[in-house]
Amino acid sequence: MVVSEIRRCLNEGIEFQGELLNFRKDGAPLYNRLRLIPMHGDDGFVTHVIGIQLFSEANIDLSNVSYPVYKQQSNHKPNIQEMNSASHEHIPKIQSSEYCGILQLSDEVLAHNILSRLSPRDVASIGSVCTRMHQLTKNDHLRKMVCQNAWGRDVTVRLEMSTKMLGWGRLARELTTLEAASWRKFTVGGRVEPSRCNFSACAVGNRLVLFGGEGVNMQPMDDTFVLNLESAKPEWRRVKVSASPPGRWGHTLSWLNGSWLVVFGGCGQQGLLNDVFVLDLDAKQPTWREVASEGPPLPRSWHSSCTLDGSKLVVSGGCTESGVLLSDTFLLDLTKEKPAWKEIPTSWSPPSRLGHTLSVFGKTKLFMFGGLAKSGSLRLRSSDAYTMDAGEDTPQWRQLATTGFPSIGPPPRLDHVTVSLPCGRIIIFGGSIAGLHSPSQLFLLDPAEEKPTWRILNVPGQPPKFAWGHSTCVVGGTRVLVLGGHTGEEWILNELHELCLASRPAEDE
């Protein structure tokens, strides 16, 4: 309540006065009388806020009476001298009905019914309130429940490997603060032959999978390669499949539940495609199987796709055979016995585009960024961001009004990398960028904020010189793998750059 009241007063530019109950490190309670006074400039806008706080002992028996989290002051506005001379002996006695009985609850009720429903950041803050809360919030099982409720079961399953050495408390902190983020470069064995570009790659557990691509003389490729990062010496190997989709490039490859993959669209030998193929990577005899679906979208390439709930394929935009840019959004539920494409009807759509990114945050929300977008009669690189909640009865695209310093946000780009963090924030980097901007510069955004603000994320280590969306994978929710370097037009897929979002257990040993 108190935070909401403070936020309301700051947003409205009015004075706040209130009394909070806080705790010392040893758990002893104390009062914090807080006053926030906005200072206005000549133009009437708030330029500064003066904060005054006074602490005094709180004579409260916590074993018999629970505490007031926040007490609104009267309409009388005392001056600073009155605040300094005030004594808690004159504070009116608060009736028990104004108290919250949270400290009288059992540990089991506190953990399962209250703390587990909070965000990881809030649980970490509550852990500093008193000794009892500190002990409760240290429990790793509670921290896992908190992460699962906040981020979803699918996300926590992917994070299981990272928690074996770190623990859920530390992992949640590092993914929230990004304090341990760093770049590293390493090499792997094996070969992806013939050489190619414009392939698509994604992660299945701790394995990287690469499909298709554009070979010599624009030859569409139809082979599948896998790189097992759990191996002592990871190396690329060709997957022996009994059947493959038609060769293609400019397509998308997405991960489904378990060990399943889905391919859509792209440019093939006979032109653009709109077919769907799925593969179970763990099958005894892996086989690409075409999914017969009703009402498919137009054939396209350089579109963007993602998956919802690990089973629903979402496709957006791209380019048609005649070079027309698209602005539609389609959804295909692959759990249905007879899957049928459904166009998501919206009263307004972002300008048509290709080379953009589409990612999921907050379980059901879509985030679109950048691409080569239509602007009048021109096609320009974009830095616009859009969101849609696919869980709503009538989903609608909305342009995200973002702010940032020193510029509005990332420079316009296409074929870039978008990483959706478990906590719902978004990282943007790489791609084809106009001007002299560095592709390795990282930009961070929380699209769920009331006023989303771009921030620059400075990460130590050795970043890649180039990074492309179609050749970058997110592994286990904590590792971003950028495939390959360049020697002229040739890709070197044995060179990988890794953005580690959390501490690596091996480095702590």
Buried (B, 14 or more C-beta within 10 A) or exposed (E): EBEEBBEEBBEEEEEBBBBBBBBEEEEEBBBBBBBBBBEEEEEEEBEEBEEEEBEBEBEBEBEEBBBBEBBEBEEEEBEEEEBEEBEBEEBEEBEEEEBBEEBEBEEEEBBEEEBBEBBBBBBBEBBEBBEEBBEBBEBEEBBBBBBBBBBBEBBBBBBEBBBEBBBBBBBBBBBBEBEBBBBBBEEBEBEBEEBBBBBBBBBBBBBBBBBBBBBEEEEBBBBBBBBBBEEEEBEBBBBEBEEBBBBBBBBBBBBBEEBBBBBBBBBBEEEBBBBBBBBBBEEEEBBBEEBEBEEBBBBBBBBBBBBBBBBBBBBBBBBBEEEEBBBBBBBBBBEEEEBEBBEBEBEEBBBBBBBBBBBBBBBBBBBBBBBBBBEEEEBBBBBBBBBBBBEEEEBBBBEBEBEBEEEEBBBBBBBBBBBBBBBBBBBBBBBBBEEEEEBBBBBBBBBBEEEBBBBBBEBEEEBBEBBBBBBBBBBBBBBBBBBBBEEEEEBBBBBBBBBBBBBBEEEEE
